[in-house]
Amino acid sequence: MIASTNPATGSELARFTPHSEREVEAVLAGAVAAQADWRRRTATERVPLLQRLSDVLRQNKDAYAQLITAEMGKPIGQAEAEIEKCAVTCEYYAEHAPAQLADRPVDSDATESAVVYEPLGVVLTVMPWNYPFWQFVRCAAPALAAGNAVLLKHANNVPQCALAVERAVQEAGAPEGLCRTLLVEVDRVGGIVADPRIAAVSLTGSTGVGAIVASQAAAALKKQVLELGGSDPFVVLADADVARAAATAVASRFINAGQSCVNAKRFIVQDTVAEEFAAAFTRGAQALVVGDPTDRATSIGPMARADLRETLHDQVERSIAAGAELRLGGKPIDSLGWFYPPTVLDHVTPGMAAFDEETFGPVAAITRVATADDAIALANRTEYGLAATLWTGDLSRARTLVRQVDAGAVFVNGMVASDARLPFGGIKKSGYGRELGPEGIREFVNVKTVWIGPTTASRPASNGATPQ
């Protein structure tokens, strides 16, 4: 059975029987049939679906946000913001997809040549629980605009969100079968990935799960986009606006109870301003309100699952045992739900769990360094490479330093956030491929070269072209 549980109370909300083999077969067959027609439409004909989906999301924002809050514990205001972000992204691709997918003429020896972008087919999306609407929409919106069908296999602790987002797309007028949810246990994903009707796979999740799904897709020679774990550095140099950096750091670390791949996790601060930053950051974290996520005064809701809280607390205890200083928090809250307080660890160094591992929850690690070069070196001392933040008053130096940071994105004097206009993704063990922006819409297309020669005999190809 697939169960939906309220992490704020530990009580079960709903229970679902996984789809049978026959039901999965029907979904796959329906997606192939729907996509065969959908791909024949132009991008201009497809994008009104996204505008209507944006409208549906906004019209039902309250209900969707309440469902997110109930099923994974996100504070209600943050849940509403998630739905709005989905709507904005749908609008972005509704406006820009036709131009992003337009044929690109190329000057060559041919009478006519161009690069054209054609859909791959049925895209399987394997998505996590932490942003149950957003993670799917940011992949599905460009994939649908490009002419693909999209299937969703969501994390099994958010089945109601999975079914709700499917209904939203259907309510927006998607052709029957074009976008469906699969309620299946994890051990059945490999078989679905291997099915020849699946053309490509997009996964957002942990690095461990990503490696498994990537190997399954690679065995079937299928395109993949992986957005995986992160241990994002937040670098504060001596010439930074420390007060503003600290305030932004609190938001960047503790939004969604710290349960985001792009939450800042390692705060690497130059010695001369480290105590000022640590004190301001700790005060800001202490002011956060932990509690009922349906209460608009709440800043931090529960963690999504009991096992996640246990893992986080073990990382905190191991870091303290290795010499980290506990400035705030550090103990699970005794309550019905899976709450953990905002926790600040200072004097964290490489080799400690809070520095080396991804801490997926409301725990911050402050590391002190002597120089800017030391800060960049430690920022890069991680197996991850999703995003990074750099704070400095010298923008000329910032333009040089950002090129030295190993990450898919670097934000200077601001909080890392995904944006429909900009590509999003990582390097190293944070994955590969990109979502969002023009790069994201071209991930699940066939980039086809079209070369058209003259209708009568002419001179042979030049420029050293040889058959291959």
Number of C-alpha atoms within 10 A of each C-alpha: 12 17 15 22 22 24 26 26 16 16 12 12 12 13 13 14 10 15 16 12 11 9 13 17 13 12 20 23 13 18 26 20 17 21 25 17 12 24 20 13 14 15 22 16 12 21 25 20 22 27 20 21 27 25 18 18 25 19 11 12 19 15 14 23 25 19 21 27 25 24 25 28 32 34 29 25 19 19 28 20 14 21 25 18 22 23 25 18 25 28 22 21 29 24 16 18 23 18 13 18 22 14 17 14 13 14 10 13 15 14 11 14 18 17 17 16 21 19 24 22 27 29 28 26 25 24 24 20 23 23 21 25 25 22 22 26 22 25 25 27 29 31 26 30 30 31 28 30 32 27 25 22 23 28 21 21 20 25 25 23 24 24 16 16 23 21 17 20 24 19 14 18 14 22 17 13 21 27 27 24 23 25 23 23 15 11 8 10 16 15 10 20 25 17 12 12 16 24 23 25 23 26 25 25 22 19 19 12 15 23 15 12 21 24 14 19 23 14 11 16 13 17 19 23 23 27 28 27 29 32 28 27 32 32 29 29 26 19 13 19 16 22 13 14 24 23 17 18 27 23 20 22 29 25 20 26 28 24 22 21 23 24 32 30 31 28 29 28 28 23 17 15 17 24 14 13 25 24 13 20 23 22 15 17 27 17 10 17 14 20 22 22 25 19 12 12 15 17 24 26 29 31 28 28 19 14 11 16 20 14 13 22 19 13 20 27 16 14 23 20 11 14 14 23 16 18 13 18 19 20 14 14 14 9 12 12 22 24 29 27 26 27 21 23 26 22 17 25 22 13 11 19 22 27 25 17 18 22 29 22 29 29 28 30 29 26 24 22 20 14 15 18 12 15 24 20 14 20 26 18 16 20 16 26 27 28 28 29 27 25 24 20 14 11 12 9 10 17 11 10 16 18 10 14 21 22 24 21 23 22 16 20 21 16 22 20 13 16 16 21 15 15 19 23 25 24 21 17 21 26 28 18 19 22 27 24 22 20 17 24 26 22 24 29 21 14 16 12 14 14 14 12 13 10 7 5 7 8 7 7 12 9 7 5 8 7 3 3
